[in-house]
Amino acid sequence: MPIDIDLMRLARISETVMETSSVKTLVFKDRLGSKASAGQFLMVWIPRIEEIPMSVMVSRREGHAAVTVKKHGKGTTALFEMDVGDFIGLRGPYGNRFTISTEFTNVLLIGGGTGLVPLLRLAVNITRLNIRCTLIIGARTKDEVIFEEYARKFLSDGKGKVIVTTDDGSYGLKGTASDGMVKTIGEERYDCVYTCGPEIMMKKIFEISKEQSLPVQASLERYMKCGIGICGSCCIDRWLVCRDGTVFDSNQLSRMKEFGMAFRDKDGQKLQYK
Ligand SMILES: Cc1cc2nc3c(=O)[nH]c(=O)nc-3n(C[C@H](O)[C@H](O)[C@H](O)COP(=O)(O)OP(=O)(O)OC[C@H]3O[C@@H](n4cnc5c(N)ncnc54)[C@H](O)[C@@H]3O)c2cc1C
């Protein structure tokens, strides 16, 4: 019998990986999650705490999925503190996905923080199609760089390359991920830009891409409660990020007044990005 993705299922954490002192990957057996497309998310229930949206991380174990959590507020801190043997609840995977054209020969992926999670899943799919891929990993400082070793391994043998940028210059190129983008688009021709991470970063990437007539696909985050298009908490202009996204293309992004400008808090109140 097919499993209903809307019915919460339990999963037992089978492995954990500390990525940095505040970022941790939790691996669990989940057939539905293991088949998620890049850009999709799971609603993760942390018993007695709350349910939060999390992108689906790549897992090398057959039939397993993973999430990579950055310790932040109540929910993410509780999830970060979970260990092997603990149970979480799962719904989904939900949302649309990044799309890849078989006409592409070279693409650029730009991620910051846990925004790299869906991009790694995408990079795996892209390299399987023999499309070359450059991945920019943006971080504030050396200690916050995640997934570099993993990305370098699967983008070796001519499949692509990895560029690391740090705001403080403590590692890789000094500057933001968008500075890394400006440098690499001056050296190579790309067919498409894929991005996920802080919205201010994505807005900058969108603007640079527009000047260069480069198509963009961006995975957006908004405060999300139901994940299935009912509560409306994740609205951005007339779109719902959980139902219509999380991935939006250049055409949609150019029509979003709130993109990179405003977001809503838990009460639905509109706040401006600083
Ligand atoms: C589609 C999607 C995928 C995500 N994937 C990941 C992931 O892979 N790894 C990861 O660590 N985080 C991810 N997040 C963000 C994560 O869901 C939020 O950080 C989390 O819900 C915050 O819960 P909290 O209890 O820790 O924080 P809270 O105590 O609830 O809030 C702390 C602060 O975070 C803000 N916040 C709360 N929820 C969100 C949200 N959904 N988006 C942005 N800010 C929020 C609040 O406004 C507040 O300022 C994702 C969010 C979305 C929408």
The ligand as a Tripos MOL2 file, in Angstrom:
@<TRIPOS>MOLECULE
LIG
   53    58     1     0     0
SMALL
NO_CHARGES

@<TRIPOS>ATOM
      1 C1         11.7120   25.0400    3.2300 C.3       1 LIG1
      2 C2         12.6130   25.2550    4.4090 C.ar      1 LIG1
      3 C3         13.7580   24.4840    4.5480 C.ar      1 LIG1
      4 C4         14.6010   24.6760    5.6450 C.ar      1 LIG1
      5 N1         15.7220   23.8950    5.7530 N.ar      1 LIG1
      6 C5         16.5350   24.0390    6.8070 C.ar      1 LIG1
      7 C6         17.6790   23.2120    6.9590 C.ar      1 LIG1
      8 O1         17.9900   22.3630    6.1130 O.2       1 LIG1
      9 N2         18.4350   23.3850    8.0730 N.ar      1 LIG1
     10 C7         18.1300   24.3310    9.0370 C.ar      1 LIG1
     11 O2         18.8590   24.4060   10.0310 O.2       1 LIG1
     12 N3         17.0560   25.1330    8.9090 N.ar      1 LIG1
     13 C8         16.2500   25.0120    7.8370 C.ar      1 LIG1
     14 N4         15.1490   25.8110    7.7090 N.ar      1 LIG1
     15 C9         14.8910   26.8540    8.7370 C.3       1 LIG1
     16 C10        14.2510   26.2330    9.9550 C.3       1 LIG1
     17 O3         13.0430   25.5900    9.6350 O.3       1 LIG1
     18 C11        13.9900   27.3700   10.9590 C.3       1 LIG1
     19 O4         15.2260   27.8750   11.3770 O.3       1 LIG1
     20 C12        13.2500   26.8310   12.1300 C.3       1 LIG1
     21 O5         11.9180   26.5950   11.7820 O.3       1 LIG1
     22 C13        13.3340   27.8270   13.2620 C.3       1 LIG1
     23 O6         12.7860   27.1740   14.3780 O.3       1 LIG1
     24 P1         13.3490   27.4090   15.8370 P.3       1 LIG1
     25 O7         12.3470   26.8370   16.7960 O.co2     1 LIG1
     26 O8         14.7500   26.9500   15.9730 O.co2     1 LIG1
     27 O9         13.3970   28.9550   15.9370 O.3       1 LIG1
     28 P2         12.2920   29.8320   16.6330 P.3       1 LIG1
     29 O10        12.5870   29.8510   18.1110 O.co2     1 LIG1
     30 O11        10.9410   29.3940   16.2070 O.co2     1 LIG1
     31 O12        12.6110   31.2030   15.9840 O.3       1 LIG1
     32 C14        13.9020   31.7860   16.0590 C.3       1 LIG1
     33 C15        14.0250   32.7590   14.9280 C.3       1 LIG1
     34 O13        13.9570   32.0760   13.6630 O.3       1 LIG1
     35 C16        12.9560   32.6420   12.8420 C.3       1 LIG1
     36 N5         12.3150   31.5520   12.1000 N.ar      1 LIG1
     37 C17        11.4450   30.6620   12.5960 C.ar      1 LIG1
     38 N6         11.0410   29.8230   11.6350 N.ar      1 LIG1
     39 C18        11.6700   30.1900   10.5030 C.ar      1 LIG1
     40 C19        11.6660   29.7210    9.1750 C.ar      1 LIG1
     41 N7         10.8770   28.7180    8.7700 N.pl3     1 LIG1
     42 N8         12.4280   30.3350    8.2670 N.ar      1 LIG1
     43 C20        13.1890   31.3540    8.6180 C.ar      1 LIG1
     44 N9         13.2570   31.8570    9.8720 N.ar      1 LIG1
     45 C21        12.5020   31.2930   10.7970 C.ar      1 LIG1
     46 C22        11.9870   33.2980   13.7940 C.3       1 LIG1
     47 O14        11.3190   34.3650   13.1710 O.3       1 LIG1
     48 C23        12.9240   33.7930   14.8880 C.3       1 LIG1
     49 O15        13.5040   35.0230   14.5630 O.3       1 LIG1
     50 C24        14.2930   25.6630    6.6260 C.ar      1 LIG1
     51 C25        13.1360   26.4520    6.4810 C.ar      1 LIG1
     52 C26        12.3180   26.2510    5.3740 C.ar      1 LIG1
     53 C27        11.0890   27.0970    5.2390 C.3       1 LIG1
@<TRIPOS>BOND
     1     1     2 1
     2     2     3 ar
     3     2    52 ar
     4     3     4 ar
     5     4     5 ar
     6     4    50 ar
     7     5     6 ar
     8     6     7 ar
     9     6    13 1
    10     7     8 2
    11     7     9 ar
    12     9    10 ar
    13    10    11 2
    14    10    12 ar
    15    12    13 ar
    16    13    14 ar
    17    14    15 1
    18    14    50 ar
    19    15    16 1
    20    16    17 1
    21    16    18 1
    22    18    19 1
    23    18    20 1
    24    20    21 1
    25    20    22 1
    26    22    23 1
    27    23    24 1
    28    24    25 2
    29    24    26 1
    30    24    27 1
    31    27    28 1
    32    28    29 2
    33    28    30 1
    34    28    31 1
    35    31    32 1
    36    32    33 1
    37    33    34 1
    38    33    48 1
    39    34    35 1
    40    35    36 1
    41    35    46 1
    42    36    37 ar
    43    36    45 ar
    44    37    38 ar
    45    38    39 ar
    46    39    40 ar
    47    39    45 ar
    48    40    41 1
    49    40    42 ar
    50    42    43 ar
    51    43    44 ar
    52    44    45 ar
    53    46    47 1
    54    46    48 1
    55    48    49 1
    56    50    51 ar
    57    51    52 ar
    58    52    53 1
@<TRIPOS>SUBSTRUCTURE
     1 LIG1         1 GROUP 0 **** ****
